[in-house]
Amino acid sequence: MFDVAKVFGVEASEADTGQTLGRYGVRPGPYLVLPFLPPLTARDGIGFVVDTALNPFNYVIFPFAALAGTAVGKRVDERALNLDLYENVEESTVDLYSAVRNGYLQQRQKMIDDLRLEIR
């Protein structure tokens, strides 16, 4: 087996579908906070669904219930590992929702800008 993309000069990228859509000019849309999912925008939600659909492990190894359990466990673990950070943010802001939303939107925009620079 060999890497077909390398033959055509296409380098591997860690970008997700949401970043790719942003790189091509798709606007982020409304900010969403849904249970058991990370915070995301409408664009990143579409990207999340596409990334999940294209992941071959979802077809072969993990049934849906196991995949959902893994995602919930990952979110709980992430929250537990960053508990001090979350508590510091909660104490230092007046409007927690706005602070988290603005931080998320800035982080995603930076990731999209970095992707644009990487491709040039």
C-alpha positions as a Python dict, from the first residue, in 0.01 Angstrom:
ca = {
    (1, 'M'): (0, 0, 0),
    (2, 'F'): (113, 357, -58),
    (3, 'D'): (-10, 709, 5),
    (4, 'V'): (-183, 826, -313),
    (5, 'A'): (-200, 1187, -191),
    (6, 'K'): (180, 1209, -160),
    (7, 'V'): (215, 1095, -520),
    (8, 'F'): (12, 1401, -625),
    (9, 'G'): (194, 1635, -385),
    (10, 'V'): (-92, 1674, -135),
    (11, 'E'): (40, 1708, 220),
    (12, 'A'): (-143, 1575, 525),
    (13, 'S'): (-338, 1828, 731),
    (14, 'E'): (-487, 1822, 1080),
    (15, 'A'): (-768, 2058, 973),
    (16, 'D'): (-1126, 1946, 1023),
    (17, 'T'): (-1414, 2002, 782),
    (18, 'G'): (-1534, 2311, 972),
    (19, 'Q'): (-1194, 2475, 926),
    (20, 'T'): (-1193, 2380, 558),
    (21, 'L'): (-1536, 2534, 506),
    (22, 'G'): (-1417, 2849, 684),
    (23, 'R'): (-1107, 2862, 467),
    (24, 'Y'): (-1332, 2867, 159),
    (25, 'G'): (-1540, 3155, 295),
    (26, 'V'): (-1837, 2985, 463),
    (27, 'R'): (-1958, 3212, 745),
    (28, 'P'): (-1967, 3059, 1096),
    (29, 'G'): (-2338, 3113, 1162),
    (30, 'P'): (-2489, 3107, 1509),
    (31, 'Y'): (-2297, 2978, 1810),
    (32, 'L'): (-2452, 2660, 1950),
    (33, 'V'): (-2420, 2486, 2286),
    (34, 'L'): (-2575, 2140, 2270),
    (35, 'P'): (-2573, 1864, 2533),
    (36, 'F'): (-2284, 1616, 2508),
    (37, 'L'): (-2121, 1803, 2219),
    (38, 'P'): (-1846, 2062, 2227),
    (39, 'P'): (-1953, 2422, 2171),
    (40, 'L'): (-1967, 2493, 1800),
    (41, 'T'): (-2106, 2716, 1530),
    (42, 'A'): (-2349, 2603, 1262),
    (43, 'R'): (-2056, 2569, 1017),
    (44, 'D'): (-1856, 2363, 1267),
    (45, 'G'): (-2165, 2152, 1342),
    (46, 'I'): (-2194, 2060, 974),
    (47, 'G'): (-1821, 1988, 972),
    (48, 'F'): (-1857, 1770, 1284),
    (49, 'V'): (-2131, 1564, 1116),
    (50, 'V'): (-1924, 1524, 798),
    (51, 'D'): (-1610, 1430, 996),
    (52, 'T'): (-1809, 1173, 1194),
    (53, 'A'): (-1963, 1028, 876),
    (54, 'L'): (-1621, 1001, 709),
    (55, 'N'): (-1452, 831, 1005),
    (56, 'P'): (-1415, 463, 904),
    (57, 'F'): (-1408, 348, 1268),
    (58, 'N'): (-1773, 447, 1298),
    (59, 'Y'): (-1865, 185, 1036),
    (60, 'V'): (-1639, -100, 1142),
    (61, 'I'): (-1549, -93, 1508),
    (62, 'F'): (-1783, 128, 1708),
    (63, 'P'): (-2160, 97, 1710),
    (64, 'F'): (-2349, 421, 1773),
    (65, 'A'): (-2407, 361, 2146),
    (66, 'A'): (-2038, 296, 2209),
    (67, 'L'): (-1942, 601, 2004),
    (68, 'A'): (-2184, 821, 2199),
    (69, 'G'): (-2052, 683, 2528),
    (70, 'T'): (-1696, 753, 2421),
    (71, 'A'): (-1785, 1112, 2328),
    (72, 'V'): (-1958, 1173, 2661),
    (73, 'G'): (-1665, 1023, 2850),
    (74, 'K'): (-1421, 1241, 2657),
    (75, 'R'): (-1617, 1558, 2744),
    (76, 'V'): (-1638, 1467, 3114),
    (77, 'D'): (-1266, 1387, 3121),
    (78, 'E'): (-1180, 1714, 2945),
    (79, 'R'): (-1387, 1909, 3197),
    (80, 'A'): (-1226, 1727, 3493),
    (81, 'L'): (-872, 1784, 3362),
    (82, 'N'): (-938, 2157, 3313),
    (83, 'L'): (-1149, 2219, 3624),
    (84, 'D'): (-913, 2486, 3766),
    (85, 'L'): (-914, 2670, 3434),
    (86, 'Y'): (-1295, 2664, 3416),
    (87, 'E'): (-1329, 2784, 3776),
    (88, 'N'): (-1083, 3070, 3717),
    (89, 'V'): (-1275, 3182, 3408),
    (90, 'E'): (-1607, 3161, 3595),
    (91, 'E'): (-1471, 3376, 3879),
    (92, 'S'): (-1311, 3639, 3657),
    (93, 'T'): (-1598, 3707, 3413),
    (94, 'V'): (-1933, 3875, 3455),
    (95, 'D'): (-2096, 3696, 3161),
    (96, 'L'): (-1955, 3343, 3132),
    (97, 'Y'): (-2153, 3253, 2818),
    (98, 'S'): (-2020, 3554, 2623),
    (99, 'A'): (-1664, 3493, 2741),
    (100, 'V'): (-1670, 3127, 2632),
    (101, 'R'): (-1839, 3213, 2302),
    (102, 'N'): (-1588, 3487, 2218),
    (103, 'G'): (-1294, 3266, 2316),
    (104, 'Y'): (-1423, 2983, 2098),
    (105, 'L'): (-1489, 3207, 1798),
    (106, 'Q'): (-1143, 3367, 1825),
    (107, 'Q'): (-974, 3027, 1854),
    (108, 'R'): (-1155, 2888, 1548),
    (109, 'Q'): (-1077, 3202, 1344),
    (110, 'K'): (-709, 3169, 1435),
    (111, 'M'): (-714, 2802, 1327),
    (112, 'I'): (-871, 2902, 993),
    (113, 'D'): (-616, 3184, 943),
    (114, 'D'): (-333, 2939, 1020),
    (115, 'L'): (-479, 2698, 763),
    (116, 'R'): (-480, 2976, 502),
    (117, 'L'): (-114, 3054, 575),
    (118, 'E'): (-21, 2685, 566),
    (119, 'I'): (-169, 2641, 219),
    (120, 'R'): (5, 2945, 65),
}
